[in-house]
Amino acid sequence: MISTPGYIDSYYSASANPLAPYPQLEGARVADVCVIGAGYTGLSTALHLAERGYKVTVLEAERVAWGASGRNGGHVGVGQRRCQSDLEEMFGIDIARQLWQFSLEAVHLVEQLINKYQINCDLKRGIMHLAAKPSHDNYLRKEAELLQERYEYTDVRYADEQEVGGLVGTGRYLGAQIDSGSLHLHPLNYGLGLAAACAEAGVELFENSRVTRYQGGSSCTVETAKGQVKAGNIVLACNGYLGNLESRLAGKIMPINNFILATEPLSEPLAQKLIANDYAVQDTLFVINYWKLSGDNRLIFGGGENYTTRFPADIRKFVRKNMLKVYPQLERARIDYGWGGTLAITMNRMPHMGRLEPNVYYSQGYSGHGVPTATFAGKLLAEVIAGTEERFDIMSKIPTETFPGGTLLRWPGLVLGMLYHSLLDRFGH
C-alpha cells in the first residue's frame, strides 16, 4: 500500500479513504469564525458551527488531520485522562460527576458523527486496561467498583489474571478493567471523514496554509504567506503543533513524541490469540503500551516516547522491542510501518480550554486522550461562540499550571520527570 501524498508514511496514510486535496489560501476571505488547525478540535468546531449556520474558514499548515489526529492509536475511551478517584480529590464530587458525563457524551458524539456522516473508519467497540503491577491491579479493581457503584456505569467490569491471559495472549499482565462502552477506530479516516462533512456543510477548508500571525480585538485578522482572513472570532486548534504562534498558550503544554508500528496482516487464528475480543488494549505503565487490531488484522502497537525535536532514526526497531516484551511470539512477524507523532500534555493531564480575548478561543493539551476529548471540545467551542457558555466555562475553569521554566526550561524538567517514572515502571511495585 502507498501512503497518501502529503502525509507521513504510516499504515493509516497507506489505508486512507480517497480525499482530494483542499486548496491553499490565496487572497482575502471574510468569515464569522476562522479556525486555525484542521485536526479533530478544529474540524469538530467548524462542523458544529456550520450546522448552526455560521460561515467558517479553516486554515491548516499541512493537510487535514495531518498531525496527531491522523497518527494516534485510535482509542476512544470514556473518562478523562485522570481517573475519577483523582478527579474527586482534585475538584470535588460535583465537578468530577460533570466531567464524567462530558466524557460519556464525548464518546457518544464520536459514534454519532461517524453514523451521521457515514464515515468509514473501522469503528469497533471496547477497550481493556491491563495492570502491569500488583498495585495497579488493586487500583483497577477499585476504580471499576467506583464507576459501577457511584457513577452507575455498568459497561465496565474487573477481570482477573486468568481471564486476562486468555483475552490478550500474554502472561505479562495481571487483572484488567474491561470497558464495553468505549470505542476504537482508524484515526486518520475519522479525521478525513470530519473534513468531508465540514466541506459538505459549507466550511471553507484550506491546506498548506500555515498561519504566520493573527490579531484579535474588534476586527480579527489571520494571515498566511499568500492570504488573509477577517473574522468575528478566532479558534486556536493547534495543540502539539502550536509552535511560536501564541506565547500565552505555549508554556501550558509540553509537546512530546509517541511512536507506533504496524505489523504485516496476521492470520485470523493468530489475531484471535493476541486479542480474543478485538478490543483495543492499553497497559498501566507511565509510558504506556497500547495496541489494537486493524481492519485487516495487523497489530497496531504503540510504545515508547521521546522528548526532543527529532524522531528515532529507526522507529520500527524503537517500538518493536516494546512489542516483543508483550508478544514474543511475534518475533518473526514482519513490521510494515513505523511512524511517530507529536501530542501535547499538560501538567495535570487535563485539557486546557479557554479564551485569550473575548473573541479568541482555544483548546489544547489532551495528553493522549484526544480522539473523544478534542471532538467534544469542538462542540463546546461552537456552543460558547454561539452564546451558550455554561458547559465551556466548566472546562475553562479547570486550572492549568505553566510548566516550570516556561518554554525555555520545560524540556529538561520533563526529561528528568520521565526518567524517574521510567524507573518506577521498571522497578516499582
C-alpha positions in Angstrom: 0.0 0.0 0.0 1.2 3.5 -0.9 0.9 6.4 1.6 -1.4 9.3 0.6 0.6 12.3 -0.8 1.2 15.0 1.7 1.1 12.7 4.8 3.8 10.8 6.6 4.4 7.2 5.7 2.2 5.2 8.0 -0.3 2.4 7.9 -3.0 5.0 8.3 -2.0 7.1 5.4 -1.5 4.0 3.3 -5.0 2.8 4.0 -6.7 6.3 4.0 -10.0 6.8 2.2 -9.6 8.8 -1.0 -9.9 12.5 -0.5 -9.0 15.2 -2.9 -6.7 17.9 -1.5 -8.1 21.2 -0.4 -6.7 24.5 -1.9 -4.1 26.8 -0.5 -5.4 30.1 0.8 -4.8 32.9 -1.6 -6.2 36.4 -1.3 -8.7 37.7 1.2 -11.6 35.9 2.8 -14.3 37.0 5.3 -15.8 34.6 7.8 -17.8 34.6 11.0 -15.1 32.3 12.5 -11.6 31.4 11.5 -10.3 28.1 12.9 -6.5 27.6 12.9 -5.7 23.9 12.7 -7.6 21.1 10.9 -7.2 18.3 13.5 -10.1 16.9 15.5 -10.6 20.1 17.5 -10.7 22.4 14.5 -12.8 20.2 12.3 -15.3 19.5 15.1 -15.5 23.2 15.9 -16.1 24.1 12.3 -18.6 21.3 11.7 -20.7 22.2 14.8 -20.6 25.9 13.9 -21.6 25.2 10.3 -24.5 23.1 11.5 -25.6 26.3 13.4 -25.4 28.4 10.2 -22.0 30.1 10.8 -19.7 30.9 7.9 -16.4 29.2 8.9 -12.9 29.2 7.4 -10.4 26.6 8.5 -6.6 27.1 7.9 -4.3 24.1 8.1 -0.5 24.3 7.8 -0.2 20.9 6.2 -3.1 18.6 5.3 -6.3 17.9 7.2 -5.7 15.6 10.2 -2.0 15.6 9.3 -0.8 15.8 12.9 -1.7 13.7 15.9 -5.3 13.4 14.7 -4.1 11.2 11.8 -1.3 9.3 13.6 -2.6 8.2 17.1 -3.7 4.8 18.5 -7.3 5.3 17.7 -8.6 4.7 21.2 -11.9 6.4 22.1 -12.2 5.9 25.8 -14.7 7.1 28.4 -13.4 9.2 31.3 -10.8 11.9 31.4 -7.0 11.4 31.2 -7.1 11.3 35.0 -9.2 8.7 36.8 -12.4 9.5 38.6 -11.0 9.0 42.1 -8.3 11.5 41.2 -10.8 14.0 39.8 -12.9 13.7 43.0 -9.8 14.7 45.1 -8.8 17.4 42.7 -12.1 19.2 42.1 -14.7 17.6 44.4 -17.5 15.2 43.6 -19.8 17.6 41.7 -17.2 18.7 39.1 -16.0 15.1 38.9 -19.5 13.9 38.1 -19.8 16.7 35.4 -16.5 15.7 33.9 -17.7 12.0 33.8 -20.9 13.0 32.0 -18.9 15.1 29.5 -16.7 12.0 28.8 -19.7 9.8 28.1 -21.1 12.4 25.8 -17.7 12.7 24.0 -17.6 9.0 23.1 -21.2 9.1 22.1 -20.5 12.2 19.9 -17.7 10.4 18.0 -20.0 7.5 17.3 -22.9 9.8 16.4 -20.8 11.8 13.9 -19.5 8.6 12.3 -23.0 7.3 11.8 -24.5 10.6 10.7 -21.8 11.3 8.1 -21.2 7.6 7.2 -17.5 7.8 8.0 -15.8 4.5 7.1 -13.1 4.3 9.8 -13.1 0.7 11.1 -15.2 1.5 14.1 -15.1 -1.2 16.8 -16.2 -1.4 20.4 -14.3 -2.0 23.6 -11.1 -1.1 25.5 -9.2 -3.2 28.0 -6.9 -1.5 30.6 -4.3 -4.1 31.8 -2.5 -4.0 35.2 1.3 -4.1 34.8 2.0 -4.4 38.6 0.1 -5.6 41.7 -0.5 -2.1 42.9 -2.0 -1.2 39.5 -4.2 -4.3 39.7 -5.6 -3.2 43.0 -6.2 0.3 41.6 -8.1 -1.1 38.5 -10.3 -3.2 40.7 -11.2 -0.3 43.0 -11.8 2.1 40.1 -14.1 -0.4 38.4 -16.1 -0.7 41.6 -16.2 3.1 41.9 -17.6 3.5 38.4 -20.2 0.8 38.9 -21.4 2.0 42.3 -21.0 5.8 42.4 -21.4 6.6 38.7 -23.8 3.7 37.8 -21.5 2.8 34.8 -22.4 -0.8 34.1 -20.2 -1.1 30.9 -17.0 -1.6 32.9 -16.0 -4.7 34.9 -12.9 -6.1 36.5 -11.3 -9.3 35.1 -8.8 -11.4 37.0 -5.3 -12.5 35.7 -6.6 -15.8 34.4 -9.3 -14.3 32.2 -6.9 -11.5 31.0 -4.3 -14.1 29.9 -7.0 -15.8 27.7 -8.1 -12.5 26.2 -4.7 -11.0 25.3 -2.4 -13.9 24.7 0.4 -12.8 27.1 1.3 -13.6 30.7 2.8 -10.2 31.2 -0.2 -8.6 32.9 -2.4 -9.1 36.0 -6.0 -8.0 36.2 -7.8 -5.6 33.9 -10.7 -3.2 33.5 -12.8 -4.3 30.6 -14.9 -1.5 29.2 -17.5 -2.3 26.5 -18.7 1.3 26.4 -15.5 2.7 24.8 -14.6 2.5 21.1 -11.6 2.4 18.8 -11.1 3.3 15.1 -8.9 4.3 12.2 -8.0 7.8 13.3 -6.9 9.3 10.0 -10.1 8.1 8.2 -12.1 9.5 11.1 -10.4 12.9 10.6 -10.8 12.8 6.8 -14.5 12.0 7.3 -14.9 15.0 9.6 -13.2 17.2 6.9 -15.6 15.9 4.2 -18.6 16.6 6.5 -17.3 20.1 7.0 -16.9 20.7 3.3 -20.4 19.3 2.7 -21.8 21.7 5.4 -20.2 24.7 3.6 -17.0 25.2 5.6 -14.1 26.6 3.6 -11.1 24.4 4.1 -7.5 25.4 3.1 -4.5 23.2 3.3 -0.8 24.2 3.1 -1.8 27.5 4.6 0.3 28.0 7.7 -0.8 30.9 9.8 2.1 33.4 10.3 0.3 35.8 12.6 -3.1 36.7 13.9 -4.7 39.6 15.6 -7.7 39.6 17.9 -9.7 42.5 19.1 -12.7 44.2 17.5 -11.6 43.2 14.0 -9.8 39.8 13.9 -7.3 39.1 11.2 -5.5 35.9 10.4 -2.6 35.9 7.9 -0.8 33.3 5.9 2.0 33.7 3.4 -0.5 34.2 0.5 -3.7 35.2 2.1 -5.7 36.8 4.9 -9.0 36.0 6.7 -11.0 38.6 8.5 -13.4 37.1 11.0 -15.6 37.8 14.0 -14.0 35.1 16.1 -10.8 33.0 16.1 -10.3 29.5 17.4 -6.7 28.3 18.0 -6.8 24.5 17.5 -3.1 23.7 17.0 -2.4 21.6 20.1 1.1 20.0 19.9 1.9 21.9 16.7 1.2 25.4 18.2 4.9 26.3 17.9 5.5 30.1 18.3 2.1 31.2 17.2 0.8 32.1 20.7 3.2 32.6 23.6 0.4 32.9 26.1 -0.5 29.3 25.5 2.8 27.6 24.7 4.0 27.3 28.3 0.8 25.5 29.4 1.6 22.5 27.2 4.5 20.2 26.5 4.8 18.7 23.0 6.1 15.1 23.3 6.6 12.4 20.6 5.0 9.0 20.6 5.6 6.1 18.2 3.6 3.3 16.6 4.2 0.3 14.3 2.0 -1.9 12.2 2.8 -5.5 11.5 2.0 -7.4 8.4 -1.6 -8.7 8.2 -1.8 -11.6 10.7 -3.7 -14.9 10.2 -7.1 -15.0 11.8 -6.1 -17.6 14.4 -3.0 -15.6 15.5 -5.0 -12.4 15.7 -7.6 -14.1 17.8 -4.9 -15.3 20.2 -3.5 -11.8 20.6 -6.8 -10.1 21.2 -9.7 -12.6 21.5 -12.5 -10.0 21.8 -11.0 -7.5 19.2 -10.9 -4.7 21.8 -8.3 -2.0 21.9 -5.8 -2.6 24.7 -3.6 -0.4 26.9 -1.5 -1.1 30.0 -0.9 0.9 33.2 2.7 1.8 32.8 3.6 5.5 33.0 4.8 5.4 29.4 2.1 3.2 28.3 2.0 0.4 25.7 -1.2 0.4 23.6 -2.4 -1.8 20.8 -5.3 -3.0 18.7 -6.1 -4.9 15.5 -6.6 -3.0 12.3 -9.5 -3.7 9.9 -7.1 -6.1 8.0 -5.8 -7.9 11.1 -2.5 -6.0 11.5 -1.3 -5.4 15.1 -1.1 -1.6 15.6 1.2 -1.3 18.6 2.3 2.0 20.3 5.1 2.1 22.8 7.9 4.5 23.6 8.2 8.3 23.7 10.9 10.8 23.3 11.1 14.5 24.4 13.3 16.1 21.7 12.5 17.7 18.4 13.7 14.6 16.5 12.2 11.1 16.0 14.4 7.9 16.4 16.3 7.0 13.2 14.6 3.6 13.1 11.1 3.9 14.6 10.2 0.3 13.7 13.1 -1.0 15.8 12.4 1.5 18.5 8.8 0.3 19.0 9.4 -3.4 18.1 11.4 -4.0 21.3 8.4 -2.9 23.4 6.0 -5.1 21.3 8.2 -8.2 21.8 8.1 -7.7 25.6 4.4 -8.2 25.4 4.2 -10.6 22.4 7.5 -12.5 22.0 5.5 -14.9 19.6 5.7 -12.0 17.0 9.5 -12.3 16.8 9.2 -13.4 13.1 6.3 -11.1 12.2 7.2 -8.5 9.5 6.9 -4.9 10.5 5.4 -3.0 7.6 5.2 0.5 9.0 6.6 2.6 11.8 5.7 6.3 12.4 5.5 8.9 15.1 3.5 12.0 16.0 3.6 14.9 18.4 0.9 15.3 21.1 0.6 17.9 23.8 0.4 17.2 27.5 -0.4 19.5 30.4 1.0 19.4 34.0 -2.2 17.9 35.4 -3.0 15.9 32.2 -6.4 17.7 31.9 -7.4 19.6 28.7 -6.6 23.3 28.6 -9.6 25.3 27.2 -10.5 29.0 27.4 -10.5 32.5 26.0 -7.4 34.7 25.4 -9.7 37.6 24.4 -13.4 38.0 24.2 -13.4 36.6 20.6 -10.2 34.4 20.6 -10.8 30.9 21.9 -8.5 27.8 22.3 -8.4 24.2 23.3 -5.3 22.0 23.6 -3.3 19.6 25.9 -5.4 16.4 25.6 -2.5 14.4 27.0 -3.1 11.2 25.0 -6.9 11.2 25.3 -7.5 13.3 22.2 -9.9 11.4 19.9 -13.0 11.9 22.1 -11.9 14.9 24.1 -10.9 17.0 21.1 -14.1 16.1 19.3 -16.1 17.2 22.3 -14.1 20.3 22.7 -15.1 21.4 19.2 -18.8 21.1 20.3 -18.1 23.2 23.4 -16.3 25.8 21.3 -19.2 26.0 19.0 -21.6 26.4 21.9 -19.7 29.3 23.5 -19.2 31.1 20.2 -23.0 30.8 19.7 -23.6 32.3 23.1 -24.1 29.3 25.4 -21.2 29.5 27.9 -22.1 27.2 30.8 -20.5 23.9 29.6 -17.4 25.6 28.1 -16.9 27.5 31.3 -16.8 24.3 33.4 -13.8 23.2 31.3 -12.2 26.6 31.1 -12.2 26.9 34.9 -10.1 23.8 35.4 -6.7 25.1 36.5 -3.8 24.6 34.1 -0.3 25.3 35.5 2.6 26.6 33.4 5.4 24.2 33.0 8.3 25.2 35.3 10.7 27.4 33.4 8.1 28.0 30.6 9.0 27.0 27.1 12.8 27.5 27.8 13.3 25.0 30.6 10.3 22.7 30.4 12.2 20.1 28.3 15.0 19.2 30.8 12.5 19.2 33.6 10.2 16.9 31.8 13.0 14.5 30.8 14.1 14.2 34.5 10.5 13.5 35.5 10.0 10.9 32.8 13.3 9.2 33.7 12.0 8.9 37.3 8.7 7.4 36.2 10.5 5.1 33.8 12.5 3.7 36.7 9.3 3.2 38.6 7.9 1.3 35.6 10.9 -0.9 35.7 11.4 -1.5 39.4 8.3 -0.3 41.2 5.5 -2.4 42.7 
